[in-house]
Amino acid sequence: MSIEFKQYDVKASCYSQAWSLREQLLRTPLGLSLTTQDRNSDRDCWHFGLFKNNQIIATVTIEPQDVAIDKPQQVKLRQMVVSPDFQNRGLGQYLINQTEKALRDKSVKTISLAARLPAVGFYQKLGFKTVGQKYHHLNIDHRDMVKVLQ
């Protein structure tokens, strides 16, 4: 299986595919929808994806965080999803690993995220550490997590 990793932006044709995938897997099961505010926020984010035959099969949205000039550059992983047809094949791990390489190239030092509780173990295997206590957001329990890139 030939899988390509690449960065794309909201003007790319694949963005609508990624939007649909995020909507289908992250919002619809909760009875929610992505909003105009989400689309506006996406303009200021970096988007990375895995592609098979020019179709997006996994995507992650990375939001640069405002930091003082004397502190390490930080980003927040906002949404990550793998198409159901491609889950349980290591592609989520591959996507995160490739994204981390791309972020290191951008001099990013720290990634934070809000993980749904069932995903905490996945991110821990990738070196993320939990921070703070469990909390409820969008009708789901979450844990904040962070990883310092080496």
KABEL-V305908 format. One record per backbone hydrogen bond with DSSP energy under -1.0 kcal/mol. NH is the residue of the N-H (numbers start at 1). CO is the residue of the C=O. If there is no record, write none. Layout:
BEGIN
NH:CO + NH:CO
END
This chain:
BEGIN
4:51 + 6:49 + 8:47 + 12:9 + 15:12 + 18:14 + 19:15 + 20:16 + 21:17 + 22:18 + 23:19 + 24:20 + 25:21 + 26:22 + 27:23 + 28:23 + 30:27 + 31:28 + 32:27 + 39:35 + 40:36 + 41:37 + 42:38 + 44:41 + 45:42 + 46:62 + 48:60 + 49:6 + 50:58 + 51:4 + 52:55 + 55:52 + 57:50 + 58:50 + 59:81 + 60:48 + 61:79 + 62:46 + 63:76 + 65:74 + 71:68 + 75:110 + 76:63 + 77:112 + 78:61 + 81:59 + 83:57 + 86:83 + 87:84 + 94:90 + 95:91 + 96:92 + 97:93 + 98:94 + 99:95 + 100:96 + 101:97 + 102:98 + 103:99 + 104:100 + 105:101 + 107:104 + 108:103 + 109:73 + 110:73 + 111:147 + 112:75 + 113:145 + 115:143 + 117:141 + 119:116 + 120:117 + 123:119 + 124:120 + 125:121 + 127:124 + 128:123 + 129:146 + 131:144 + 135:142 + 137:140 + 140:137 + 142:135 + 143:115 + 145:113 + 146:129 + 147:111 + 149:109
END
